[in-house]
Amino acid sequence: APLMRILRQEGIRLNVCPGSNVALSASPDLAHHQIRTLLDNGVRVSVNSDDRTVFGRTVSDEYRALHAAGTLDAAALYAVWRDSLAD
């Protein structure tokens, strides 16, 4: 996809909020969240939480939920976390 190619080439990191993506119907559920596709296409991502007062989730909750849903394994989550600390 052209957009993913640009994101990858430019090293643009997307801040992803999985819980709110599902709540707002941008993703059907966590098991099928697009974060996996982004990573598989070399797009940099960070896992974030959206407004906690609205969605009731912390960043830690988001990581645990992605793992529990089988979307990302511990190694992938660790890699995302490490990359999110870079530049």
mmCIF file as gemmi writes it, N, C-alpha and C atoms, coordinates in Angstrom:
data_model
loop_
_atom_site.group_PDB
_atom_site.id
_atom_site.type_symbol
_atom_site.label_atom_id
_atom_site.label_alt_id
_atom_site.label_comp_id
_atom_site.label_asym_id
_atom_site.label_entity_id
_atom_site.label_seq_id
_atom_site.pdbx_PDB_ins_code
_atom_site.Cartn_x
_atom_site.Cartn_y
_atom_site.Cartn_z
_atom_site.occupancy
_atom_site.B_iso_or_equiv
_atom_site.pdbx_formal_charge
_atom_site.auth_seq_id
_atom_site.auth_asym_id
_atom_site.pdbx_PDB_model_num
ATOM 1 N N . ALA Axp A 1 ? 0.844 -1.184 0 1 0 ? 1 A 1
ATOM 2 C CA . ALA Axp A 1 ? 0 0 0 1 0 ? 1 A 1
ATOM 3 C C . ALA Axp A 1 ? 0.889 1.248 0 1 0 ? 1 A 1
ATOM 4 N N . PRO Axp A 2 ? 0.555 2.218 -0.788 1 0 ? 2 A 1
ATOM 5 C CA . PRO Axp A 2 ? 1.392 3.423 -0.889 1 0 ? 2 A 1
ATOM 6 C C . PRO Axp A 2 ? 1.596 4.157 0.441 1 0 ? 2 A 1
ATOM 7 N N . LEU Axp A 3 ? 0.537 4.266 1.24 1 0 ? 3 A 1
ATOM 8 C CA . LEU Axp A 3 ? 0.673 4.977 2.501 1 0 ? 3 A 1
ATOM 9 C C . LEU Axp A 3 ? 1.63 4.253 3.434 1 0 ? 3 A 1
ATOM 10 N N . MET Axp A 4 ? 1.53 2.939 3.521 1 0 ? 4 A 1
ATOM 11 C CA . MET Axp A 4 ? 2.438 2.187 4.397 1 0 ? 4 A 1
ATOM 12 C C . MET Axp A 4 ? 3.876 2.333 3.925 1 0 ? 4 A 1
ATOM 13 N N . ARG Axp A 5 ? 4.082 2.352 2.617 1 0 ? 5 A 1
ATOM 14 C CA . ARG Axp A 5 ? 5.424 2.524 2.073 1 0 ? 5 A 1
ATOM 15 C C . ARG Axp A 5 ? 5.999 3.871 2.506 1 0 ? 5 A 1
ATOM 16 N N . ILE Axp A 6 ? 5.181 4.923 2.414 1 0 ? 6 A 1
ATOM 17 C CA . ILE Axp A 6 ? 5.633 6.258 2.824 1 0 ? 6 A 1
ATOM 18 C C . ILE Axp A 6 ? 5.94 6.285 4.32 1 0 ? 6 A 1
ATOM 19 N N . LEU Axp A 7 ? 5.047 5.723 5.121 1 0 ? 7 A 1
ATOM 20 C CA . LEU Axp A 7 ? 5.265 5.68 6.575 1 0 ? 7 A 1
ATOM 21 C C . LEU Axp A 7 ? 6.568 4.955 6.899 1 0 ? 7 A 1
ATOM 22 N N . ARG Axp A 8 ? 6.796 3.826 6.251 1 0 ? 8 A 1
ATOM 23 C CA . ARG Axp A 8 ? 8.006 3.029 6.469 1 0 ? 8 A 1
ATOM 24 C C . ARG Axp A 8 ? 9.246 3.797 6.017 1 0 ? 8 A 1
ATOM 25 N N . GLN Axp A 9 ? 9.212 4.337 4.809 1 0 ? 9 A 1
ATOM 26 C CA . GLN Axp A 9 ? 10.375 5.034 4.254 1 0 ? 9 A 1
ATOM 27 C C . GLN Axp A 9 ? 10.749 6.272 5.065 1 0 ? 9 A 1
ATOM 28 N N . GLU Axp A 10 ? 9.753 6.98 5.545 1 0 ? 10 A 1
ATOM 29 C CA . GLU Axp A 10 ? 10.002 8.207 6.304 1 0 ? 10 A 1
ATOM 30 C C . GLU Axp A 10 ? 10.249 7.929 7.793 1 0 ? 10 A 1
ATOM 31 N N . GLY Axp A 11 ? 10.051 6.678 8.221 1 0 ? 11 A 1
ATOM 32 C CA . GLY Axp A 11 ? 10.254 6.326 9.629 1 0 ? 11 A 1
ATOM 33 C C . GLY Axp A 11 ? 9.234 6.966 10.552 1 0 ? 11 A 1
ATOM 34 N N . ILE Axp A 12 ? 8.056 7.214 10.026 1 0 ? 12 A 1
ATOM 35 C CA . ILE Axp A 12 ? 6.999 7.848 10.812 1 0 ? 12 A 1
ATOM 36 C C . ILE Axp A 12 ? 6.374 6.827 11.756 1 0 ? 12 A 1
ATOM 37 N N . ARG Axp A 13 ? 6.313 7.187 13.012 1 0 ? 13 A 1
ATOM 38 C CA . ARG Axp A 13 ? 5.717 6.301 14.018 1 0 ? 13 A 1
ATOM 39 C C . ARG Axp A 13 ? 4.262 6.712 14.239 1 0 ? 13 A 1
ATOM 40 N N . LEU Axp A 14 ? 3.365 5.736 14.217 1 0 ? 14 A 1
ATOM 41 C CA . LEU Axp A 14 ? 1.958 5.983 14.503 1 0 ? 14 A 1
ATOM 42 C C . LEU Axp A 14 ? 1.673 5.672 15.967 1 0 ? 14 A 1
ATOM 43 N N . ASN Axp A 15 ? 0.997 6.584 16.642 1 0 ? 15 A 1
ATOM 44 C CA . ASN Axp A 15 ? 0.569 6.366 18.015 1 0 ? 15 A 1
ATOM 45 C C . ASN Axp A 15 ? -0.794 5.686 17.963 1 0 ? 15 A 1
ATOM 46 N N . VAL Axp A 16 ? -0.828 4.425 18.361 1 0 ? 16 A 1
ATOM 47 C CA . VAL Axp A 16 ? -2.028 3.602 18.227 1 0 ? 16 A 1
ATOM 48 C C . VAL Axp A 16 ? -2.696 3.429 19.589 1 0 ? 16 A 1
ATOM 49 N N . CYS Axp A 17 ? -4.005 3.641 19.625 1 0 ? 17 A 1
ATOM 50 C CA . CYS Axp A 17 ? -4.81 3.48 20.834 1 0 ? 17 A 1
ATOM 51 C C . CYS Axp A 17 ? -5.817 2.353 20.577 1 0 ? 17 A 1
ATOM 52 N N . PRO Axp A 18 ? -5.416 1.101 20.766 1 0 ? 18 A 1
ATOM 53 C CA . PRO Axp A 18 ? -6.262 -0.028 20.376 1 0 ? 18 A 1
ATOM 54 C C . PRO Axp A 18 ? -7.648 -0.049 21.011 1 0 ? 18 A 1
ATOM 55 N N . GLY Axp A 19 ? -7.743 0.21 22.301 1 0 ? 19 A 1
ATOM 56 C CA . GLY Axp A 19 ? -9.042 0.15 22.968 1 0 ? 19 A 1
ATOM 57 C C . GLY Axp A 19 ? -10.043 1.142 22.402 1 0 ? 19 A 1
ATOM 58 N N . SER Axp A 20 ? -9.602 2.361 22.181 1 0 ? 20 A 1
ATOM 59 C CA . SER Axp A 20 ? -10.53 3.345 21.628 1 0 ? 20 A 1
ATOM 60 C C . SER Axp A 20 ? -10.801 3.062 20.154 1 0 ? 20 A 1
ATOM 61 N N . ASN Axp A 21 ? -9.825 2.471 19.438 1 0 ? 21 A 1
ATOM 62 C CA . ASN Axp A 21 ? -10.076 2.08 18.048 1 0 ? 21 A 1
ATOM 63 C C . ASN Axp A 21 ? -11.226 1.091 17.964 1 0 ? 21 A 1
ATOM 64 N N . VAL Axp A 22 ? -11.259 0.141 18.89 1 0 ? 22 A 1
ATOM 65 C CA . VAL Axp A 22 ? -12.346 -0.839 18.913 1 0 ? 22 A 1
ATOM 66 C C . VAL Axp A 22 ? -13.646 -0.164 19.366 1 0 ? 22 A 1
ATOM 67 N N . ALA Axp A 23 ? -13.572 0.633 20.422 1 0 ? 23 A 1
ATOM 68 C CA . ALA Axp A 23 ? -14.775 1.295 20.942 1 0 ? 23 A 1
ATOM 69 C C . ALA Axp A 23 ? -15.424 2.205 19.902 1 0 ? 23 A 1
ATOM 70 N N . LEU Axp A 24 ? -14.598 2.801 19.048 1 0 ? 24 A 1
ATOM 71 C CA . LEU Axp A 24 ? -15.111 3.724 18.032 1 0 ? 24 A 1
ATOM 72 C C . LEU Axp A 24 ? -15.313 3.049 16.672 1 0 ? 24 A 1
ATOM 73 N N . SER Axp A 25 ? -15.212 1.707 16.661 1 0 ? 25 A 1
ATOM 74 C CA . SER Axp A 25 ? -15.442 0.893 15.459 1 0 ? 25 A 1
ATOM 75 C C . SER Axp A 25 ? -14.439 1.135 14.335 1 0 ? 25 A 1
ATOM 76 N N . ALA Axp A 26 ? -13.253 1.633 14.671 1 0 ? 26 A 1
ATOM 77 C CA . ALA Axp A 26 ? -12.187 1.756 13.668 1 0 ? 26 A 1
ATOM 78 C C . ALA Axp A 26 ? -11.506 0.404 13.459 1 0 ? 26 A 1
ATOM 79 N N . SER Axp A 27 ? -11.714 -0.511 14.395 1 0 ? 27 A 1
ATOM 80 C CA . SER Axp A 27 ? -11.205 -1.877 14.321 1 0 ? 27 A 1
ATOM 81 C C . SER Axp A 27 ? -12.299 -2.785 14.87 1 0 ? 27 A 1
ATOM 82 N N . PRO Axp A 28 ? -12.501 -3.965 14.258 1 0 ? 28 A 1
ATOM 83 C CA . PRO Axp A 28 ? -13.597 -4.824 14.712 1 0 ? 28 A 1
ATOM 84 C C . PRO Axp A 28 ? -13.423 -5.352 16.135 1 0 ? 28 A 1
ATOM 85 N N . ASP Axp A 29 ? -12.196 -5.68 16.502 1 0 ? 29 A 1
ATOM 86 C CA . ASP Axp A 29 ? -11.874 -6.168 17.837 1 0 ? 29 A 1
ATOM 87 C C . ASP Axp A 29 ? -10.36 -6.187 17.961 1 0 ? 29 A 1
ATOM 88 N N . LEU Axp A 30 ? -9.87 -6.478 19.162 1 0 ? 30 A 1
ATOM 89 C CA . LEU Axp A 30 ? -8.419 -6.461 19.362 1 0 ? 30 A 1
ATOM 90 C C . LEU Axp A 30 ? -7.712 -7.589 18.631 1 0 ? 30 A 1
ATOM 91 N N . ALA Axp A 31 ? -8.372 -8.715 18.491 1 0 ? 31 A 1
ATOM 92 C CA . ALA Axp A 31 ? -7.746 -9.85 17.798 1 0 ? 31 A 1
ATOM 93 C C . ALA Axp A 31 ? -7.47 -9.538 16.334 1 0 ? 31 A 1
ATOM 94 N N . HIS Axp A 32 ? -8.229 -8.623 15.765 1 0 ? 32 A 1
ATOM 95 C CA . HIS Axp A 32 ? -8.068 -8.263 14.354 1 0 ? 32 A 1
ATOM 96 C C . HIS Axp A 32 ? -7.634 -6.813 14.182 1 0 ? 32 A 1
ATOM 97 N N . HIS Axp A 33 ? -6.996 -6.278 15.205 1 0 ? 33 A 1
ATOM 98 C CA . HIS Axp A 33 ? -6.575 -4.877 15.152 1 0 ? 33 A 1
ATOM 99 C C . HIS Axp A 33 ? -5.483 -4.691 14.099 1 0 ? 33 A 1
ATOM 100 N N . GLN Axp A 34 ? -5.502 -3.561 13.442 1 0 ? 34 A 1
ATOM 101 C CA . GLN Axp A 34 ? -4.578 -3.262 12.348 1 0 ? 34 A 1
ATOM 102 C C . GLN Axp A 34 ? -3.127 -3.089 12.785 1 0 ? 34 A 1
ATOM 103 N N . ILE Axp A 35 ? -2.854 -3.042 14.076 1 0 ? 35 A 1
ATOM 104 C CA . ILE Axp A 35 ? -1.48 -2.87 14.533 1 0 ? 35 A 1
ATOM 105 C C . ILE Axp A 35 ? -0.583 -3.993 14.014 1 0 ? 35 A 1
ATOM 106 N N . ARG Axp A 36 ? -1.13 -5.198 13.926 1 0 ? 36 A 1
ATOM 107 C CA . ARG Axp A 36 ? -0.356 -6.334 13.412 1 0 ? 36 A 1
ATOM 108 C C . ARG Axp A 36 ? 0.034 -6.092 11.948 1 0 ? 36 A 1
ATOM 109 N N . THR Axp A 37 ? -0.898 -5.626 11.136 1 0 ? 37 A 1
ATOM 110 C CA . THR Axp A 37 ? -0.632 -5.337 9.731 1 0 ? 37 A 1
ATOM 111 C C . THR Axp A 37 ? 0.402 -4.23 9.595 1 0 ? 37 A 1
ATOM 112 N N . LEU Axp A 38 ? 0.277 -3.205 10.412 1 0 ? 38 A 1
ATOM 113 C CA . LEU Axp A 38 ? 1.253 -2.114 10.376 1 0 ? 38 A 1
ATOM 114 C C . LEU Axp A 38 ? 2.653 -2.637 10.665 1 0 ? 38 A 1
ATOM 115 N N . LEU Axp A 39 ? 2.792 -3.403 11.73 1 0 ? 39 A 1
ATOM 116 C CA . LEU Axp A 39 ? 4.103 -3.957 12.086 1 0 ? 39 A 1
ATOM 117 C C . LEU Axp A 39 ? 4.636 -4.887 10.999 1 0 ? 39 A 1
ATOM 118 N N . ASP Axp A 40 ? 3.763 -5.732 10.465 1 0 ? 40 A 1
ATOM 119 C CA . ASP Axp A 40 ? 4.181 -6.658 9.413 1 0 ? 40 A 1
ATOM 120 C C . ASP Axp A 40 ? 4.665 -5.927 8.166 1 0 ? 40 A 1
ATOM 121 N N . ASN Axp A 41 ? 4.225 -4.69 7.994 1 0 ? 41 A 1
ATOM 122 C CA . ASN Axp A 41 ? 4.636 -3.877 6.854 1 0 ? 41 A 1
ATOM 123 C C . ASN Axp A 41 ? 5.753 -2.898 7.2 1 0 ? 41 A 1
ATOM 124 N N . GLY Axp A 42 ? 6.362 -3.089 8.366 1 0 ? 42 A 1
ATOM 125 C CA . GLY Axp A 42 ? 7.515 -2.279 8.746 1 0 ? 42 A 1
ATOM 126 C C . GLY Axp A 42 ? 7.2 -0.874 9.209 1 0 ? 42 A 1
ATOM 127 N N . VAL Axp A 43 ? 5.938 -0.615 9.546 1 0 ? 43 A 1
ATOM 128 C CA . VAL Axp A 43 ? 5.548 0.701 10.043 1 0 ? 43 A 1
ATOM 129 C C . VAL Axp A 43 ? 5.816 0.751 11.544 1 0 ? 43 A 1
ATOM 130 N N . ARG Axp A 44 ? 6.438 1.822 11.984 1 0 ? 44 A 1
ATOM 131 C CA . ARG Axp A 44 ? 6.713 1.999 13.412 1 0 ? 44 A 1
ATOM 132 C C . ARG Axp A 44 ? 5.429 2.408 14.123 1 0 ? 44 A 1
ATOM 133 N N . VAL Axp A 45 ? 5.194 1.808 15.287 1 0 ? 45 A 1
ATOM 134 C CA . VAL Axp A 45 ? 4.014 2.139 16.082 1 0 ? 45 A 1
ATOM 135 C C . VAL Axp A 45 ? 4.396 2.267 17.547 1 0 ? 45 A 1
ATOM 136 N N . SER Axp A 46 ? 3.582 2.974 18.288 1 0 ? 46 A 1
ATOM 137 C CA . SER Axp A 46 ? 3.649 2.949 19.74 1 0 ? 46 A 1
ATOM 138 C C . SER Axp A 46 ? 2.243 2.643 20.236 1 0 ? 46 A 1
ATOM 139 N N . VAL Axp A 47 ? 2.158 1.954 21.356 1 0 ? 47 A 1
ATOM 140 C CA . VAL Axp A 47 ? 0.869 1.608 21.951 1 0 ? 47 A 1
ATOM 141 C C . VAL Axp A 47 ? 0.554 2.667 22.997 1 0 ? 47 A 1
ATOM 142 N N . ASN Axp A 48 ? -0.615 3.242 22.881 1 0 ? 48 A 1
ATOM 143 C CA . ASN Axp A 48 ? -1.026 4.318 23.769 1 0 ? 48 A 1
ATOM 144 C C . ASN Axp A 48 ? -2.453 4.087 24.246 1 0 ? 48 A 1
ATOM 145 N N . SER Axp A 49 ? -2.866 4.874 25.216 1 0 ? 49 A 1
ATOM 146 C CA . SER Axp A 49 ? -4.262 4.858 25.642 1 0 ? 49 A 1
ATOM 147 C C . SER Axp A 49 ? -4.861 6.201 25.258 1 0 ? 49 A 1
ATOM 148 N N . ASP Axp A 50 ? -6.123 6.175 24.972 1 0 ? 50 A 1
ATOM 149 C CA . ASP Axp A 50 ? -6.838 7.411 24.661 1 0 ? 50 A 1
ATOM 150 C C . ASP Axp A 50 ? -7.368 7.966 25.981 1 0 ? 50 A 1
ATOM 151 N N . ASP Axp A 51 ? -8.177 8.937 25.951 1 0 ? 51 A 1
ATOM 152 C CA . ASP Axp A 51 ? -8.712 9.611 27.13 1 0 ? 51 A 1
ATOM 153 C C . ASP Axp A 51 ? -9.197 8.598 28.174 1 0 ? 51 A 1
ATOM 154 N N . ARG Axp A 52 ? -8.476 8.499 29.283 1 0 ? 52 A 1
ATOM 155 C CA . ARG Axp A 52 ? -8.785 7.489 30.298 1 0 ? 52 A 1
ATOM 156 C C . ARG Axp A 52 ? -10.155 7.698 30.924 1 0 ? 52 A 1
ATOM 157 N N . THR Axp A 53 ? -10.594 8.931 31.03 1 0 ? 53 A 1
ATOM 158 C CA . THR Axp A 53 ? -11.91 9.183 31.626 1 0 ? 53 A 1
ATOM 159 C C . THR Axp A 53 ? -13.039 8.702 30.722 1 0 ? 53 A 1
ATOM 160 N N . VAL Axp A 54 ? -12.781 8.603 29.429 1 0 ? 54 A 1
ATOM 161 C CA . VAL Axp A 54 ? -13.8 8.134 28.489 1 0 ? 54 A 1
ATOM 162 C C . VAL Axp A 54 ? -13.677 6.638 28.259 1 0 ? 54 A 1
ATOM 163 N N . PHE Axp A 55 ? -12.444 6.156 28.02 1 0 ? 55 A 1
ATOM 164 C CA . PHE Axp A 55 ? -12.241 4.759 27.632 1 0 ? 55 A 1
ATOM 165 C C . PHE Axp A 55 ? -11.793 3.863 28.78 1 0 ? 55 A 1
ATOM 166 N N . GLY Axp A 56 ? -11.364 4.45 29.9 1 0 ? 56 A 1
ATOM 167 C CA . GLY Axp A 56 ? -11.056 3.689 31.103 1 0 ? 56 A 1
ATOM 168 C C . GLY Axp A 56 ? -9.88 2.732 31.008 1 0 ? 56 A 1
ATOM 169 N N . ARG Axp A 57 ? -8.903 3.047 30.147 1 0 ? 57 A 1
ATOM 170 C CA . ARG Axp A 57 ? -7.765 2.138 29.984 1 0 ? 57 A 1
ATOM 171 C C . ARG Axp A 57 ? -6.454 2.897 30.103 1 0 ? 57 A 1
ATOM 172 N N . THR Axp A 58 ? -5.482 2.225 30.719 1 0 ? 58 A 1
ATOM 173 C CA . THR Axp A 58 ? -4.128 2.764 30.796 1 0 ? 58 A 1
ATOM 174 C C . THR Axp A 58 ? -3.304 2.16 29.659 1 0 ? 58 A 1
ATOM 175 N N . VAL Axp A 59 ? -2.102 2.657 29.481 1 0 ? 59 A 1
ATOM 176 C CA . VAL Axp A 59 ? -1.209 2.076 28.476 1 0 ? 59 A 1
ATOM 177 C C . VAL Axp A 59 ? -0.924 0.614 28.834 1 0 ? 59 A 1
ATOM 178 N N . SER Axp A 60 ? -0.717 0.336 30.109 1 0 ? 60 A 1
ATOM 179 C CA . SER Axp A 60 ? -0.49 -1.052 30.535 1 0 ? 60 A 1
ATOM 180 C C . SER Axp A 60 ? -1.683 -1.931 30.184 1 0 ? 60 A 1
ATOM 181 N N . ASP Axp A 61 ? -2.889 -1.415 30.368 1 0 ? 61 A 1
ATOM 182 C CA . ASP Axp A 61 ? -4.097 -2.159 29.994 1 0 ? 61 A 1
ATOM 183 C C . ASP Axp A 61 ? -4.084 -2.478 28.498 1 0 ? 61 A 1
ATOM 184 N N . GLU Axp A 62 ? -3.666 -1.505 27.699 1 0 ? 62 A 1
ATOM 185 C CA . GLU Axp A 62 ? -3.626 -1.698 26.243 1 0 ? 62 A 1
ATOM 186 C C . GLU Axp A 62 ? -2.646 -2.803 25.873 1 0 ? 62 A 1
ATOM 187 N N . TYR Axp A 63 ? -1.458 -2.794 26.47 1 0 ? 63 A 1
ATOM 188 C CA . TYR Axp A 63 ? -0.468 -3.844 26.204 1 0 ? 63 A 1
ATOM 189 C C . TYR Axp A 63 ? -1.021 -5.213 26.592 1 0 ? 63 A 1
ATOM 190 N N . ARG Axp A 64 ? -1.588 -5.295 27.806 1 0 ? 64 A 1
ATOM 191 C CA . ARG Axp A 64 ? -2.13 -6.586 28.271 1 0 ? 64 A 1
ATOM 192 C C . ARG Axp A 64 ? -3.26 -7.068 27.368 1 0 ? 64 A 1
ATOM 193 N N . ALA Axp A 65 ? -4.121 -6.159 26.936 1 0 ? 65 A 1
ATOM 194 C CA . ALA Axp A 65 ? -5.258 -6.537 26.09 1 0 ? 65 A 1
ATOM 195 C C . ALA Axp A 65 ? -4.791 -7.043 24.727 1 0 ? 65 A 1
ATOM 196 N N . LEU Axp A 66 ? -3.797 -6.397 24.134 1 0 ? 66 A 1
ATOM 197 C CA . LEU Axp A 66 ? -3.262 -6.867 22.847 1 0 ? 66 A 1
ATOM 198 C C . LEU Axp A 66 ? -2.659 -8.259 22.998 1 0 ? 66 A 1
ATOM 199 N N . HIS Axp A 67 ? -1.993 -8.487 24.124 1 0 ? 67 A 1
ATOM 200 C CA . HIS Axp A 67 ? -1.401 -9.81 24.37 1 0 ? 67 A 1
ATOM 201 C C . HIS Axp A 67 ? -2.494 -10.853 24.607 1 0 ? 67 A 1
ATOM 202 N N . ALA Axp A 68 ? -3.47 -10.525 25.439 1 0 ? 68 A 1
ATOM 203 C CA . ALA Axp A 68 ? -4.558 -11.463 25.755 1 0 ? 68 A 1
ATOM 204 C C . ALA Axp A 68 ? -5.362 -11.826 24.51 1 0 ? 68 A 1
ATOM 205 N N . ALA Axp A 69 ? -5.513 -10.886 23.591 1 0 ? 69 A 1
ATOM 206 C CA . ALA Axp A 69 ? -6.273 -11.135 22.36 1 0 ? 69 A 1
ATOM 207 C C . ALA Axp A 69 ? -5.463 -11.933 21.342 1 0 ? 69 A 1
ATOM 208 N N . GLY Axp A 70 ? -4.174 -12.131 21.62 1 0 ? 70 A 1
ATOM 209 C CA . GLY Axp A 70 ? -3.327 -12.866 20.683 1 0 ? 70 A 1
ATOM 210 C C . GLY Axp A 70 ? -2.864 -12.027 19.497 1 0 ? 70 A 1
ATOM 211 N N . THR Axp A 71 ? -3.055 -10.725 19.591 1 0 ? 71 A 1
ATOM 212 C CA . THR Axp A 71 ? -2.673 -9.833 18.496 1 0 ? 71 A 1
ATOM 213 C C . THR Axp A 71 ? -1.168 -9.711 18.399 1 0 ? 71 A 1
ATOM 214 N N . LEU Axp A 72 ? -0.515 -9.516 19.536 1 0 ? 72 A 1
ATOM 215 C CA . LEU Axp A 72 ? 0.94 -9.41 19.59 1 0 ? 72 A 1
ATOM 216 C C . LEU Axp A 72 ? 1.451 -10.265 20.741 1 0 ? 72 A 1
ATOM 217 N N . ASP Axp A 73 ? 2.529 -10.99 20.478 1 0 ? 73 A 1
ATOM 218 C CA . ASP Axp A 73 ? 3.118 -11.778 21.56 1 0 ? 73 A 1
ATOM 219 C C . ASP Axp A 73 ? 4.045 -10.889 22.388 1 0 ? 73 A 1
ATOM 220 N N . ALA Axp A 74 ? 4.586 -11.447 23.452 1 0 ? 74 A 1
ATOM 221 C CA . ALA Axp A 74 ? 5.416 -10.66 24.368 1 0 ? 74 A 1
ATOM 222 C C . ALA Axp A 74 ? 6.627 -10.066 23.655 1 0 ? 74 A 1
ATOM 223 N N . ALA Axp A 75 ? 7.237 -10.822 22.766 1 0 ? 75 A 1
ATOM 224 C CA . ALA Axp A 75 ? 8.411 -10.313 22.044 1 0 ? 75 A 1
ATOM 225 C C . ALA Axp A 75 ? 8.047 -9.12 21.165 1 0 ? 75 A 1
ATOM 226 N N . ALA Axp A 76 ? 6.92 -9.181 20.493 1 0 ? 76 A 1
ATOM 227 C CA . ALA Axp A 76 ? 6.488 -8.07 19.641 1 0 ? 76 A 1
ATOM 228 C C . ALA Axp A 76 ? 6.145 -6.848 20.482 1 0 ? 76 A 1
ATOM 229 N N . LEU Axp A 77 ? 5.47 -7.067 21.597 1 0 ? 77 A 1
ATOM 230 C CA . LEU Axp A 77 ? 5.133 -5.947 22.48 1 0 ? 77 A 1
ATOM 231 C C . LEU Axp A 77 ? 6.386 -5.301 23.048 1 0 ? 77 A 1
ATOM 232 N N . TYR Axp A 78 ? 7.37 -6.118 23.397 1 0 ? 78 A 1
ATOM 233 C CA . TYR Axp A 78 ? 8.633 -5.584 23.902 1 0 ? 78 A 1
ATOM 234 C C . TYR Axp A 78 ? 9.338 -4.763 22.82 1 0 ? 78 A 1
ATOM 235 N N . ALA Axp A 79 ? 9.324 -5.259 21.598 1 0 ? 79 A 1
ATOM 236 C CA . ALA Axp A 79 ? 9.953 -4.531 20.49 1 0 ? 79 A 1
ATOM 237 C C . ALA Axp A 79 ? 9.257 -3.191 20.25 1 0 ? 79 A 1
ATOM 238 N N . VAL Axp A 80 ? 7.937 -3.183 20.31 1 0 ? 80 A 1
ATOM 239 C CA . VAL Axp A 80 ? 7.179 -1.937 20.148 1 0 ? 80 A 1
ATOM 240 C C . VAL Axp A 80 ? 7.538 -0.973 21.271 1 0 ? 80 A 1
ATOM 241 N N . TRP Axp A 81 ? 7.583 -1.474 22.494 1 0 ? 81 A 1
ATOM 242 C CA . TRP Axp A 81 ? 7.913 -0.64 23.642 1 0 ? 81 A 1
ATOM 243 C C . TRP Axp A 81 ? 9.307 -0.038 23.496 1 0 ? 81 A 1
ATOM 244 N N . ARG Axp A 82 ? 10.273 -0.871 23.142 1 0 ? 82 A 1
ATOM 245 C CA . ARG Axp A 82 ? 11.658 -0.369 22.971 1 0 ? 82 A 1
ATOM 246 C C . ARG Axp A 82 ? 11.743 0.672 21.864 1 0 ? 82 A 1
ATOM 247 N N . ASP Axp A 83 ? 11.077 0.413 20.75 1 0 ? 83 A 1
ATOM 248 C CA . ASP Axp A 83 ? 11.12 1.357 19.65 1 0 ? 83 A 1
ATOM 249 C C . ASP Axp A 83 ? 10.436 2.675 20.014 1 0 ? 83 A 1
ATOM 250 N N . SER Axp A 84 ? 9.409 2.588 20.851 1 0 ? 84 A 1
ATOM 251 C CA . SER Axp A 84 ? 8.693 3.811 21.217 1 0 ? 84 A 1
ATOM 252 C C . SER Axp A 84 ? 9.551 4.73 22.091 1 0 ? 84 A 1
ATOM 253 N N . LEU Axp A 85 ? 10.623 4.187 22.675 1 0 ? 85 A 1
ATOM 254 C CA . LEU Axp A 85 ? 11.521 4.997 23.491 1 0 ? 85 A 1
ATOM 255 C C . LEU Axp A 85 ? 12.595 5.677 22.645 1 0 ? 85 A 1
ATOM 256 N N . ALA Axp A 86 ? 12.768 5.233 21.415 1 0 ? 86 A 1
ATOM 257 C CA . ALA Axp A 86 ? 13.798 5.788 20.538 1 0 ? 86 A 1
ATOM 258 C C . ALA Axp A 86 ? 13.329 7.103 19.935 1 0 ? 86 A 1
ATOM 259 N N . ASP Axp A 87 ? 14.279 7.961 19.679 1 0 ? 87 A 1
ATOM 260 C CA . ASP Axp A 87 ? 14.062 9.295 19.104 1 0 ? 87 A 1
ATOM 261 C C . ASP Axp A 87 ? 12.672 9.707 19.317 1 0 ? 87 A 1
